[in-house]
Amino acid sequence: MEHLVSASPVAALVGAGAIAPFHVAALRAAGFDLRHIAARRGSTRAPELARELSIPEVWSDPDELISSGHWDAIVLAASTEATPNLLRLALRIERPCLVEKPVSFDPVQIREFLGNDSKLRVAYNRRHYESVRAAIHFAGQGPCMFRLELPDGVGTDADELQGLRSVRENSVHGLDLLACVVGRYQVERVFTLGNPRGRMAVVTTEFGHVGSIVLNWNCPANFSLVLDRAPDRFELRPFELGKLFQGMEVLEPTPELPVRRYMPKVASEVNSFPGSDGIKPGFLSQAIALKRRVTTGSWDDGMATIDDAAFAAEVAAALIAG
């Protein structure tokens, strides 16, 4: 029997971690009736979050929530380890699903889900920043030199250094963002500075862009992407703030700094930080795309696919391997 969708489609959320409230706010702002939440079995956080955010139905077992089909769309924001099994269940229901990155630490396992694009997208929210859209426009005007800087914090215990979880789970945001801006790229060579000091990779694209990916772990730096095409520069630093630089400003010597200085001039800025609604950037765009898929059967362009997620995971694995 055909599944009927009400005027306010019903959403379900699996996961009660730090990112869950952002999904709740975005789903509601997009017009969903968020009725269901579940987390890992035995979780006390899911009932707490339900009370805090007025979510009426709390499920003690995420598998039962997914299998119930009491939803029109679902967001999977559970731990990375739990996500693949949850996603397998969700895809059986044949309804739209938004799954948090990175989907899995294993790119081969991610590719298991290829062929589900009609139902599935991956929540790489930074793709939807206004600043990133401006960077895409800049890169589209011609070949650039670029530098992507990912100063993730890494731990010191043996397990962390072996797996570099933060690179597989967080740096992938930047690796996907780079592909979104300059197109799919090839890692030509990886240089190591000794584990756990960092990595640097030389990268090229079929569109003529060339640059580097710098994993300067534990350094006091912002995540950033710099695109140079003389005489202009476009910079995301941090990713939420885009600046176009044109020309240089001359600062004459002062008693405190007795040398002439040359400072890049900011020609324009694009700000993606939360607006008056307070919703985390990119999350509302994802939720709106999810609702559009429910109501029209089509996804918005620009949403990350499973193939995109697998690509980011493959790059992460290559950078870790050195």
N, C-alpha and C positions, 0 to 999 in steps of 0.2 A: 504494500500500500504506500502511496506517495506521502512523504513527510510534509506537513503543512506548517508554514512559518507565520507567526502572528505579526502584528504591526510592530511590536517591540520584541525582536528575536531574543530568545533565552540564551545566555552565555554561561559556561561553566569554566572554572579555574582550578587547575591542579598545581599546587605549590603554595607555600605560605612563607616563603623567605623574604628577604629585604626588597626584592623586586616586585613582589605581589601587589602591594598597594598602588604602585604606578599603573599596573595593568587594570586594577579595579577602577581607578579614576578615569582612565582612557576608555574603557569599555562602556562605562555609564555615559560619558560625554558623547560617545559615538551613537548612543541610542539603544544600547543593549539593556535587557533586563537581566542583571547578573544575579542568578538565583542559587548557584551551587558552588561549593568549594570543598576540596579535599587536599590532604597532604599525605606524607608517609604514614603508614599504620602506627597508631599510638601517639601521633603528634598532638601536642597541646597547643601549638601555635595556630593551627587552623581554626579551632573554636574561638580562640582569643581574637583572631583577625575577623572572624565572622561577626562577633559582637561589636568590635570597634567600627566596622565598616557596614554593618547592617546587611549582611548576606544571610538570607533566610535558611538555606539548607546546607548543613555540614555533613559530609560523608566521612565515615571512619576508614573506608577502604577506597583508594583512588581507582582501583580496577572496577569496582562496582559502580562508581559514579560514571566512569567512561562507558561501561557496557550498558548502563541503563538507557542511554539514548535520550535522556530527559533534557536535551539541550539542542540548540540550533548551530552553535559554534563553540569551540573549546580552545582554551589557551593552556598549553603545557609549559609550566615554569618551575618544574621540579629540579632536583639535582641532576647533573649531567649523567651520573651513573644510572639513575632510574629512568631517564628519558627514553631510550630506545624501546624498552618493553611497553611503556605507556603509549608511545607513538604507534606501535604495532596495533594495540587495542583500539586506539582512536580511529585509525584508518579503516578499520573494519566497519565502523558505523557509517562511513560514506558521507560525512558532513565536514564542513570547513574547519581546519585546524591551524592555529598559529603556535609554533613551537619555539622555545627560546634557544638561542645559540649556546654552545656550538653543536648541539644535537647529540654528539658523541665525541669522545677523544680520538676515535679511530675512524679515519676517512673511509676505509673500506666498509665499515658498518654504516656510515652515513649513506654511502652509495646504495645500500640495500633498499633505501626508500625512493630511489629514482623511479619515475613513472607515475608519481602521485601529485603532479603539479596542479591538477584540477582541484584538489582538495587541500593542498598543503603549501604553506610559506613559513619562512624562518625569520625570527624577530631580531634582525640586525637593525636596530632602531636608528643608528647614526646615519644610515642611508637617507633618512627622511629629514635631516637637518637642512634648514635654509642655507647655512654656510656651505654644506656639502654640495647642494645644488649649484651654488655659485662657483664652486671649485670645478664641478663637472663642465660648466659652461666655459670656464677659463681654459681647461685642458682641451676642450673641443675646438679651440681656435687654432691649434697647431701644436707640434711636438714641444715638450717641456723637459727640462731637467728637474728631478724631484728628489726629496729626501723625506722619508717616513721615519719618525722617531717614536719608539715604543718603550718607555722607561718603566716597564712593569717591575713590581717588587717580587723578588723570589726569595724563598727560604734558604735555610742552611742545612737542613737535615738531608740525609742521603736519598730518601724517597722523593722529596721535592726536587732535588737536583737531577734525579734520574728522569722524572716525568715532566718537570717544569710546568706544573699544572696551570699557573697563571698565564703562561704563554698560550697554552692550548685553550684556555677558558676565557681569557680577557684580551690578549694581544690579537686574537682572531678578529676582534672588532676592527682594528686598524688594517689588518690584512684584507678583510672584505671591503672596507671603505676605499682602500687604494684601488682595488679592482673595479669598484663602482665609478671612481673618478677617471682613471686612465685606461680602463679596459683590462682584460685578462693579461697577466704578465708572466714572464719566464724568469725564474731565478737562475742566473748564469753561474754564479759562484758564491760560496759562503765562506767568510773569514771568521775565525774564532779567536777570542782573547783569553781563552782558558775558562772552563766551567767553574764557577758560575758568573764570570765577568760579563759575558755578552757575546753578541754576534753582529756581523755586518754582511749584508748580501748585496751583490750587484744585480740589477734588475733591468730588463728591457721589455718593450711591448711592440706588437706588430704595427702600431700607429706611429712609431718613431720616438716615443718617450723613452728616456733612460734615466736611471736613478739608483737610489740605495734605500735599503731597509736597515735601520739601526736599532738593535735591541740592547740598549744601554741600561741593563737591569740595575735597579736600586739607585740610579743616579737622580739627583734633585733637578728634574726637568719635567716639562709638560709634554703630554702626548701632542704630536704635531705632524703636519704634512705641509711642506713648502714646495711650491711649483714655480720654477723660473723660466721665463721666455722673454729675453731682453727685448725692450727696455722695462718690462713689467715683472712683478712678482705677486703671486697670490699665496697667502699663508693661512692655514688653519692652526691656531695655537691659543688655547686648546681647540679641539675639533668643533666645539660649539661656536667659536668666533672666527669669522672669515675677514681678512683684510687684503685689499688690493693696494699695492705700493707702486707709485709712479714717480720717478725723479728723486732727487736728493735735496735736503734742506741743509744749508750751511750755517753752522753755529760758530760764531766768532769766539776767540779765546776770552776767558774770564780769569780773574785773580785765582779762583779756586781750581780751574782747569785751563792752564795757559797754553792750549793747543786748539787749532781749528778742528771742528768735528763735522762729519757729514752723516746726516741721519735720513733714512728712507722716509719719503712723504706718503702718508696714508691718503689714498684717493677716495676710498669708500670702505664701509664696513657692513657686515651682515651678522646679525646677532641671533643665535638659536637658543639662548637661555630661556628658561620657563617664563611664560607671560603671566598675565593676571590670573589665568586659570590654574596656575601652579603645576600643570601636568608636565611630567618629564619629557624633554624634547624627543620627538619621533614616535612616542607611544600613541598619541592620538591619531596620527596618520596611519599607523598599523591597524588600530582598532577600526577606523573608518574603512580601510581596505577590506578588513575581515567582514564588516557588515555589508559592504557592497557585494562581496562574494556570496553572502547568504541571500541577499535580496535580488541580485541580478544574475548570479551564476558566473561572474567574471571578476578576476583580480585586477587591482590597479597595477600599472606598470611601475617598475622600480622595486617591488618587493623581492627580497632574497629568496631564491629557490633552493631546493636540496642540493642541486649541482653547485650553486654558489657556496653553500656551507661546506660541501666536500672539498672544493678548491681551497678555501681558507684553511681548513684542517690539514690539507696536504702541504700547503706552504709552511704552516706552523711546524709540522713534523720534519720537513726538510731543514728548516732553520735550527731546530733543536739538535738534529743529527750532525749539523755542521759540515 
